[in-house]
Amino acid sequence: MEELIWGRRIRAFRKLKGFTQEEFAKQIQISVSVLGEIERGNRIPSEDILENVVDTLNISLDELKSIK
């Protein structure tokens, strides 16, 4: 369940900021397939990936955690 929640939050912010999956994956230094797995809830992002996500999206980890 946690995987699905993280994925939905990351996808929502990625789209809000105007990134395609390809652009975003490149920015956070992971493959598109790994990003897809995270966004679909099949994988929990590591702490390193989460740090890259919030840095790239220019949001805080708390903001990422609190989106509904």
N, CA, C and O atoms as a printed pandas DataFrame, in Angstrom:
     atom_number atom_name residue_name chain_id  residue_number  x_coord  y_coord  z_coord
0              1         N          MET        A               1    0.820   -1.198    0.000
1              2        CA          MET        A               1    0.000    0.000    0.000
2              3         C          MET        A               1    0.863    1.261    0.000
3              4         O          MET        A               1    0.571    2.220   -0.715
4              5         N          GLU        A               2    1.906    1.256    0.790
5              6        CA          GLU        A               2    2.810    2.409    0.849
6              7         C          GLU        A               2    3.389    2.716   -0.531
7              8         O          GLU        A               2    3.563    3.880   -0.891
8              9         N          GLU        A               3    3.688    1.663   -1.305
9             10        CA          GLU        A               3    4.265    1.851   -2.637
10            11         C          GLU        A               3    3.314    2.634   -3.524
11            12         O          GLU        A               3    3.735    3.539   -4.245
12            13         N          LEU        A               4    2.036    2.292   -3.474
13            14        CA          LEU        A               4    1.037    2.941   -4.319
14            15         C          LEU        A               4    0.887    4.410   -3.953
15            16         O          LEU        A               4    0.764    5.263   -4.833
16            17         N          ILE        A               5    0.896    4.706   -2.667
17            18        CA          ILE        A               5    0.757    6.088   -2.210
18            19         C          ILE        A               5    1.947    6.933   -2.681
19            20         O          ILE        A               5    1.757    8.029   -3.208
20            21         N          TRP        A               6    3.177    6.425   -2.492
21            22        CA          TRP        A               6    4.361    7.164   -2.964
22            23         C          TRP        A               6    4.273    7.406   -4.465
23            24         O          TRP        A               6    4.529    8.511   -4.944
24            25         N          GLY        A               7    3.911    6.372   -5.192
25            26        CA          GLY        A               7    3.845    6.493   -6.644
26            27         C          GLY        A               7    2.854    7.540   -7.104
27            28         O          GLY        A               7    3.143    8.331   -8.002
28            29         N          ARG        A               8    1.690    7.543   -6.491
29            30        CA          ARG        A               8    0.667    8.528   -6.862
30            31         C          ARG        A               8    1.131    9.943   -6.539
31            32         O          ARG        A               8    0.883   10.868   -7.312
32            33         N          ARG        A               9    1.788   10.116   -5.426
33            34        CA          ARG        A               9    2.264   11.441   -5.027
34            35         C          ARG        A               9    3.345   11.938   -5.976
35            36         O          ARG        A               9    3.325   13.089   -6.414
36            37         N          ILE        A              10    4.277   11.065   -6.284
37            38        CA          ILE        A              10    5.358   11.452   -7.200
38            39         C          ILE        A              10    4.790   11.778   -8.573
39            40         O          ILE        A              10    5.158   12.790   -9.171
40            41         N          ARG        A              11    3.901   10.934   -9.078
41            42        CA          ARG        A              11    3.300   11.175  -10.394
42            43         C          ARG        A              11    2.550   12.512  -10.405
43            44         O          ARG        A              11    2.684   13.286  -11.353
44            45         N          ALA        A              12    1.771   12.786   -9.369
45            46        CA          ALA        A              12    0.990   14.031   -9.321
46            47         C          ALA        A              12    1.898   15.258   -9.364
47            48         O          ALA        A              12    1.646   16.195  -10.122
48            49         N          PHE        A              13    2.947   15.253   -8.553
49            50        CA          PHE        A              13    3.867   16.400   -8.553
50            51         C          PHE        A              13    4.636   16.488   -9.862
51            52         O          PHE        A              13    4.866   17.587  -10.365
52            53         N          ARG        A              14    5.038   15.354  -10.424
53            54        CA          ARG        A              14    5.760   15.365  -11.700
54            55         C          ARG        A              14    4.911   16.025  -12.773
55            56         O          ARG        A              14    5.394   16.874  -13.521
56            57         N          LYS        A              15    3.645   15.632  -12.847
57            58        CA          LYS        A              15    2.759   16.210  -13.852
58            59         C          LYS        A              15    2.484   17.677  -13.569
59            60         O          LYS        A              15    2.440   18.491  -14.491
60            61         N          LEU        A              16    2.298   18.018  -12.307
61            62        CA          LEU        A              16    2.055   19.405  -11.923
62            63         C          LEU        A              16    3.203   20.305  -12.356
63            64         O          LEU        A              16    2.985   21.449  -12.754
64            65         N          LYS        A              17    4.426   19.787  -12.278
65            66        CA          LYS        A              17    5.614   20.563  -12.644
66            67         C          LYS        A              17    5.936   20.476  -14.140
67            68         O          LYS        A              17    6.879   21.112  -14.610
68            69         N          GLY        A              18    5.150   19.685  -14.888
69            70        CA          GLY        A              18    5.286   19.655  -16.338
70            71         C          GLY        A              18    6.333   18.709  -16.898
71            72         O          GLY        A              18    6.744   18.863  -18.048
72            73         N          PHE        A              19    6.777   17.731  -16.112
73            74        CA          PHE        A              19    7.771   16.770  -16.585
74            75         C          PHE        A              19    7.101   15.559  -17.229
75            76         O          PHE        A              19    6.086   15.066  -16.736
76            77         N          THR        A              20    7.676   15.084  -18.332
77            78        CA          THR        A              20    7.301   13.767  -18.843
78            79         C          THR        A              20    8.044   12.725  -18.009
79            80         O          THR        A              20    8.978   13.058  -17.280
80            81         N          GLN        A              21    7.630   11.477  -18.118
81            82        CA          GLN        A              21    8.350   10.423  -17.397
82            83         C          GLN        A              21    9.802   10.373  -17.840
83            84         O          GLN        A              21   10.702   10.211  -17.016
84            85         N          GLU        A              22   10.030   10.511  -19.137
85            86        CA          GLU        A              22   11.390   10.426  -19.664
86            87         C          GLU        A              22   12.273   11.550  -19.127
87            88         O          GLU        A              22   13.396   11.307  -18.683
88            89         N          GLU        A              23   11.763   12.777  -19.170
89            90        CA          GLU        A              23   12.528   13.922  -18.665
90            91         C          GLU        A              23   12.819   13.780  -17.176
91            92         O          GLU        A              23   13.935   14.024  -16.719
92            93         N          PHE        A              24   11.793   13.380  -16.431
93            94        CA          PHE        A              24   11.927   13.287  -14.987
94            95         C          PHE        A              24   12.887   12.182  -14.588
95            96         O          PHE        A              24   13.720   12.371  -13.701
96            97         N          ALA        A              25   12.777   11.033  -15.232
97            98        CA          ALA        A              25   13.677    9.922  -14.931
98            99         C          ALA        A              25   15.128   10.330  -15.175
99           100         O          ALA        A              25   16.011   10.003  -14.383
100          101         N          LYS        A              26   15.365   11.036  -16.261
101          102        CA          LYS        A              26   16.725   11.497  -16.563
102          103         C          LYS        A              26   17.219   12.456  -15.483
103          104         O          LYS        A              26   18.365   12.366  -15.042
104          105         N          GLN        A              27   16.362   13.363  -15.064
105          106        CA          GLN        A              27   16.736   14.345  -14.044
106          107         C          GLN        A              27   17.074   13.697  -12.703
107          108         O          GLN        A              27   17.991   14.136  -12.009
108          109         N          ILE        A              28   16.327   12.649  -12.341
109          110        CA          ILE        A              28   16.567   12.015  -11.038
110          111         C          ILE        A              28   17.486   10.800  -11.153
111          112         O          ILE        A              28   17.692   10.062  -10.190
112          113         N          GLN        A              29   18.031   10.611  -12.352
113          114        CA          GLN        A              29   19.073    9.614  -12.602
114          115         C          GLN        A              29   18.631    8.171  -12.355
115          116         O          GLN        A              29   19.352    7.371  -11.758
116          117         N          ILE        A              30   17.418    7.866  -12.834
117          118        CA          ILE        A              30   16.948    6.473  -12.834
118          119         C          ILE        A              30   16.375    6.186  -14.211
119          120         O          ILE        A              30   16.159    7.102  -15.004
120          121         N          SER        A              31   16.132    4.934  -14.490
121          122        CA          SER        A              31   15.559    4.579  -15.784
122          123         C          SER        A              31   14.056    4.865  -15.787
123          124         O          SER        A              31   13.419    4.938  -14.736
124          125         N          VAL        A              32   13.514    5.021  -16.981
125          126        CA          VAL        A              32   12.075    5.246  -17.126
126          127         C          VAL        A              32   11.308    4.050  -16.577
127          128         O          VAL        A              32   10.240    4.212  -15.986
128          129         N          SER        A              33   11.847    2.856  -16.768
129          130        CA          SER        A              33   11.145    1.666  -16.272
130          131         C          SER        A              33   11.070    1.652  -14.745
131          132         O          SER        A              33   10.051    1.257  -14.179
132          133         N          VAL        A              34   12.138    2.078  -14.078
133          134        CA          VAL        A              34   12.115    2.150  -12.609
134          135         C          VAL        A              34   11.109    3.219  -12.163
135          136         O          VAL        A              34   10.336    2.985  -11.235
136          137         N          LEU        A              35   11.114    4.371  -12.807
137          138        CA          LEU        A              35   10.148    5.420  -12.478
138          139         C          LEU        A              35    8.723    4.907  -12.680
139          140         O          LEU        A              35    7.845    5.158  -11.854
140          141         N          GLY        A              36    8.501    4.203  -13.760
141          142        CA          GLY        A              36    7.173    3.639  -14.014
142          143         C          GLY        A              36    6.751    2.668  -12.928
143          144         O          GLY        A              36    5.596    2.677  -12.500
144          145         N          GLU        A              37    7.678    1.829  -12.479
145          146        CA          GLU        A              37    7.377    0.887  -11.408
146          147         C          GLU        A              37    7.016    1.621  -10.123
147          148         O          GLU        A              37    6.097    1.219   -9.410
148          149         N          ILE        A              38    7.743    2.703   -9.828
149          150        CA          ILE        A              38    7.455    3.506   -8.630
150          151         C          ILE        A              38    6.073    4.140   -8.761
151          152         O          ILE        A              38    5.264    4.075   -7.835
152          153         N          GLU        A              39    5.806    4.751   -9.909
153          154        CA          GLU        A              39    4.532    5.449  -10.092
154          155         C          GLU        A              39    3.345    4.497  -10.100
155          156         O          GLU        A              39    2.248    4.886   -9.699
156          157         N          ARG        A              40    3.536    3.261  -10.546
157          158        CA          ARG        A              40    2.461    2.269  -10.537
158          159         C          ARG        A              40    2.309    1.586   -9.185
159          160         O          ARG        A              40    1.366    0.825   -8.968
160          161         N          GLY        A              41    3.239    1.862   -8.279
161          162        CA          GLY        A              41    3.145    1.266   -6.955
162          163         C          GLY        A              41    3.763   -0.112   -6.844
163          164         O          GLY        A              41    3.483   -0.852   -5.901
164          165         N          ASN        A              42    4.602   -0.457   -7.805
165          166        CA          ASN        A              42    5.266   -1.761   -7.777
166          167         C          ASN        A              42    6.621   -1.728   -7.088
167          168         O          ASN        A              42    7.247   -2.770   -6.893
168          169         N          ARG        A              43    7.073   -0.546   -6.722
169          170        CA          ARG        A              43    8.384   -0.390   -6.095
170          171         C          ARG        A              43    8.361    0.806   -5.140
171          172         O          ARG        A              43    7.776    1.844   -5.451
172          173         N          ILE        A              44    8.994    0.655   -3.989
173          174        CA          ILE        A              44    9.142    1.760   -3.047
174          175         C          ILE        A              44   10.425    2.509   -3.408
175          176         O          ILE        A              44   11.479    1.891   -3.555
176          177         N          PRO        A              45   10.345    3.836   -3.552
177          178        CA          PRO        A              45   11.571    4.588   -3.878
178          179         C          PRO        A              45   12.543    4.595   -2.702
179          180         O          PRO        A              45   12.138    4.701   -1.544
180          181         N          SER        A              46   13.822    4.479   -3.017
181          182        CA          SER        A              46   14.856    4.549   -1.977
182          183         C          SER        A              46   14.957    5.981   -1.464
183          184         O          SER        A              46   14.411    6.909   -2.061
184          185         N          GLU        A              47   15.659    6.142   -0.360
185          186        CA          GLU        A              47   15.858    7.494    0.185
186          187         C          GLU        A              47   16.610    8.378   -0.805
187          188         O          GLU        A              47   16.311    9.566   -0.928
188          189         N          ASP        A              48   17.586    7.805   -1.514
189          190        CA          ASP        A              48   18.335    8.576   -2.515
190          191         C          ASP        A              48   17.415    9.064   -3.632
191          192         O          ASP        A              48   17.497   10.215   -4.062
192          193         N          ILE        A              49   16.541    8.176   -4.091
193          194        CA          ILE        A              49   15.601    8.563   -5.147
194          195         C          ILE        A              49   14.672    9.654   -4.638
195          196         O          ILE        A              49   14.414   10.627   -5.346
196          197         N          LEU        A              50   14.164    9.499   -3.410
197          198        CA          LEU        A              50   13.272   10.530   -2.849
198          199         C          LEU        A              50   13.972   11.872   -2.741
199          200         O          LEU        A              50   13.367   12.907   -3.019
200          201         N          GLU        A              51   15.236   11.872   -2.342
201          202        CA          GLU        A              51   15.996   13.128   -2.272
202          203         C          GLU        A              51   16.093   13.776   -3.648
203          204         O          GLU        A              51   15.907   14.985   -3.782
204          205         N          ASN        A              52   16.384   12.970   -4.674
205          206        CA          ASN        A              52   16.472   13.501   -6.036
206          207         C          ASN        A              52   15.123   14.013   -6.520
207          208         O          ASN        A              52   15.050   15.029   -7.211
208          209         N          VAL        A              53   14.051   13.302   -6.156
209          210        CA          VAL        A              53   12.703   13.715   -6.547
210          211         C          VAL        A              53   12.377   15.090   -5.985
211          212         O          VAL        A              53   11.977   15.988   -6.726
212          213         N          VAL        A              54   12.548   15.259   -4.672
213          214        CA          VAL        A              54   12.179   16.548   -4.063
214          215         C          VAL        A              54   13.089   17.675   -4.533
215          216         O          VAL        A              54   12.635   18.809   -4.690
216          217         N          ASP        A              55   14.365   17.379   -4.760
217          218        CA          ASP        A              55   15.275   18.403   -5.284
218          219         C          ASP        A              55   14.864   18.832   -6.692
219          220         O          ASP        A              55   14.816   20.025   -6.993
220          221         N          THR        A              56   14.571   17.872   -7.538
221          222        CA          THR        A              56   14.215   18.164   -8.923
222          223         C          THR        A              56   12.881   18.898   -9.012
223          224         O          THR        A              56   12.722   19.807   -9.826
224          225         N          LEU        A              57   11.925   18.503   -8.176
225          226        CA          LEU        A              57   10.607   19.134   -8.200
226          227         C          LEU        A              57   10.560   20.430   -7.388
227          228         O          LEU        A              57    9.565   21.156   -7.408
228          229         N          ASN        A              58   11.658   20.706   -6.673
229          230        CA          ASN        A              58   11.744   21.910   -5.844
230          231         C          ASN        A              58   10.617   21.962   -4.802
231          232         O          ASN        A              58    9.953   22.983   -4.620
232          233         N          ILE        A              59   10.429   20.823   -4.129
233          234        CA          ILE        A              59    9.454   20.720   -3.052
234          235         C          ILE        A              59   10.152   20.089   -1.849
235          236         O          ILE        A              59   11.266   19.576   -1.963
236          237         N          SER        A              60    9.491   20.134   -0.708
237          238        CA          SER        A              60   10.060   19.488    0.483
238          239         C          SER        A              60    9.523   18.060    0.577
239          240         O          SER        A              60    8.507   17.722   -0.030
240          241         N          LEU        A              61   10.213   17.246    1.336
241          242        CA          LEU        A              61    9.757   15.882    1.568
242          243         C          LEU        A              61    8.405   15.904    2.275
243          244         O          LEU        A              61    7.561   15.044    2.020
244          245         N          ASP        A              62    8.193   16.868    3.151
245          246        CA          ASP        A              62    6.903   16.992    3.831
246          247         C          ASP        A              62    5.776   17.277    2.835
247          248         O          ASP        A              62    4.675   16.742    2.971
248          249         N          GLU        A              63    6.050   18.116    1.836
249          250        CA          GLU        A              63    5.043   18.383    0.809
250          251         C          GLU        A              63    4.705   17.111    0.037
251          252         O          GLU        A              63    3.542   16.845   -0.266
252          253         N          LEU        A              64    5.726   16.341   -0.274
253          254        CA          LEU        A              64    5.508   15.098   -1.011
254          255         C          LEU        A              64    4.689   14.121   -0.177
255          256         O          LEU        A              64    3.837   13.407   -0.708
256          257         N          LYS        A              65    4.943   14.090    1.117
257          258        CA          LYS        A              65    4.213   13.181    2.010
258          259         C          LYS        A              65    2.767   13.601    2.220
259          260         O          LYS        A              65    1.908   12.757    2.474
260          261         N          SER        A              66    2.490   14.899    2.117
261          262        CA          SER        A              66    1.169   15.388    2.523
262          263         C          SER        A              66    0.139   15.511    1.415
263          264         O          SER        A              66   -1.026   15.780    1.709
264          265         N          ILE        A              67    0.507   15.329    0.169
265          266        CA          ILE        A              67   -0.462   15.448   -0.928
266          267         C          ILE        A              67   -1.508   14.345   -0.778
267          268         O          ILE        A              67   -1.183   13.214   -0.415
268          269         N          LYS        A              68   -2.741   14.678   -1.056
269          270        CA          LYS        A              68   -3.854   13.713   -0.932
270          271         C          LYS        A              68   -4.228   13.172   -2.276
271          272         O          LYS        A              68   -5.138   12.350   -2.379
